[in-house]
């Protein structure tokens, strides 16, 4: 498991960090974004509906069948996640010396 925590689907499988590479965390994530000028009321409505759908038992099962653990939550949490991902991968690219050709 490359995520920071063990998967609920295979709780006996240790994470890479637990297996000897402290701090290792790489995960796949998906999110929905909107233009910066989107009115707060529209964002709140979209977020509420998305969270409502993610809580539906049939939707949860469809995700689980594909090995996906949806998170949901407020837009601010996703914004913070995006910020942390940009910082993390910017550092990785700089330290690796990778260049676009």
N, C-alpha and C positions, 0 to 999 in steps of 0.2 A: 504494500500500500504506500503510495507516494504522498498521500495526504498527511496532514498534521495529526489527524486522529484516525483510529481504526474505523473501518466500515461497519455499519450495523448489519450489513448483509453477510460479512465474513469476520465476525468479531475475534476469532482466534488467530487471524493473520496479523502479525505485527507490522507496524509502519517501518519505513526505511530508517527513520530516526531512532526508533526503538531497537532496530536490528544492528545499530552500530554507526550510523552516520548522523550524529546529532544536528538538529536544526534543519535537516533536509525536508523540504516540502514543495511538491509540485502537484498541482491539481488542474483539472479541466473544469471550467465554469462557463456558464452562459448567462447573459443578462439582457435586459431590454433598456434601451436608452431613448431619450427624446431630445429634440432640439433645445438648446439653452433657453430660448425665449418662450418655451411652453408655459402657459399659465399654471400657477400652483394648484388651482382647483382641478385642472385637467390631470396633472400628475397624481394628485391625491385619488382621483377617481380611477385612473388606470392602475395605480398601485393597489388600491383596495380590491378591485376586480381580479387582478392577478393573484393576490394572496388568497382571495376567496376560492379561486379555481384550484390553486395548489393544495388547498385543504380538502378538496373533494376526494372521497375515498376511491372512486374509480380513476381519477387522475393520479393520485398517489400510487395506486397499484400499477398503472401503466408505466410510470417512471421507475418504480421498483423492479418491474419486469425487465427493464433495460439497464438495471444496475445504477440508476441515478437517484441521488438523495437530494430532492429540491429543498432550498432554504427559504426563499421568500423573505419578507421583512420590509422595513421602511426604506425609502429611497436614499436616505442619508447613510444607511449601512452599506448599500451597494456603492455609493460614491466613495466612501472610505476604502472599500475593498479595491476599487479601481485605482485610487491614489496609491495604495500600498503595492499593488501589482506593478504599476508604472515605475515606482521607486525601486522595487526589487529587481525587475528585469533590466532597467536602465543600468543599474550597478553591475549586474551579471555581464551585460554586453560590453560595458566599458572595461571591466576587469579582464574579460576574455580577449580583448583586442579585436573582436569580430568587426569586419568591415563589409559594407554593401558594395557589391561589384556591379 
